[in-house]
């Protein structure tokens, strides 16, 4: 079977519509980012601030936030976790199981360190917070290692070497209608930064993922994050509203059928950093949509955008895709999609899987085709999903299907 390759190299786009950030700010030279670190001062009440993580124009930069309390939690391989700085009694401990209920008005920094093989960190709060992972290893054999039941922004600062893991027999059982969708799960925004490393292992058999926010996920300067999701687990990283990669090193390996390395119900934006995604899962039947679905390196129901950075995707699964963006189900009213675009960066995609159950392997697929009237040979179709490529380098290598499929208009 011949191997087909597509190589595109275009000059970087200038300022303009494609040069705007998703928040509507014009691109400009950012201050040189300074990594987050343990804030100075004793545990307990005080004023705690951090240096910039790369984008002072955004509230996602922890530089724009201050905190009024620092609580340090040190896990132990035997016995209870030790807690310092909790003058208000927000923290409850049972062995390695730590539950925080911030019922006050304070914005708190939680510093986690130590090791537990049977514990977790669970947080309830109506305020924003920072979780500083400072050489911590948390394994929860039954579910999430970190579970943030707060709809507010959570800054996650990564310092030293850190590991979060569930167990192969984790049930992920919950009470009171709470969600627990991943080894690291949050109801609110997750914003990662720091100079350390974080390894996340999803070993469960319940289709639970590595990192999930029911809001958005953003990576800023400049952590190293590695996510491994097993053959019966879920996606690698998922942000319901969007995923924005501004900096850092991200490595994802997923092996379950029909799962995605990175996924969002809306868009995925890559602005910088180095992202490497390896996917090997095949095709699976989706009982909700009553159709077969394949895996993908990146899946965005609305659009995919790239303005900088490096992304490398390898998908060996049957019916697997490198990038899949633009779903008919994104807009339930008008089914309208925002145009996908690439204006900078380096994108390399390799797919080697065969077609399975009508699902074919593709390098990049944008948009959809939908029957609007008629039947048989007289069916009329509508097509949606455009893509503009104005800069950057794109290398697509496929062995058994199309390299580039855009259902709408493809513009170079």
C-alpha angles and dihedrals in degrees: 000000000000121000116230121206132190120197121184125177118178134167116263114269118249127231117301139085094335090046095062123102119239090256089060097254118137115244112260138162107286122215113263102272119242116206122246118251139174105302116244119252138063123293115273131041119004144097115290125184138171137212122253120289094202112287115062091173089069132071085224087075106091088213087080093057134070129196131212102204138035120204119186119203118190115191121214130208087226128025132008125333112255119240127200129180098024099128092154097054096242094141127076120188133195110171106302093342110105123185121183122194109184101195093164135080097257126118102221136201113215114200112199124194139147132052137284130171093191110036149080145199114237123180134194116185143143091205133072115262145184124230112199112198103205107176097315129157116194124177119181109188090195105046145304119022090202119024117179110192092186129105092209128097115281118201110208112199114192117206127164121352116323135179131192122184144163125205133261090244096042110144097193089212114175139187135214093028092292120158123231106174104156149016085264108029132171134177089208138045120308117207115183125200140141140096100267136081133260125195117194121191121192105190099157129119094220099085090254116155138226103248124002135172122186084210119033139314124216130181116207134172113353139319129139110234125183121186125187119186117188133228094271097032130088140255126325102235127354134180112184096207096031147315119233121187110193101157145339136073116286125184121181131182120183126174107171119110116267093001126133133227092218123007141176138172087225125018143337117213124189114194102158147329130079118286124184120182126184118186127180105162119120135211124312135182115253106213092193095055093030092227141097118264132194134210126262139193091224125011121185118173092206112024147327121226133183126183101160146341130069126285123184119183127183119182119180097167124115108262089008124154134200098216125004117183134162119047129194088226096057096090109031092191107044102001087226120163133203113236116261115229145184117199102158148354133065120288123184122179129180124181124177105166127118127232115275130184091348094309112119130200116247137172097222126000121183126184135347145266118227131184109238104176145351130034141245112002091349097064117135116212134201120211127205137173123078130197132198122197112191104152148000131058123289124188117181122181120183130167105190111024146013120322096206126022120173115174093198126031124328113203127188 
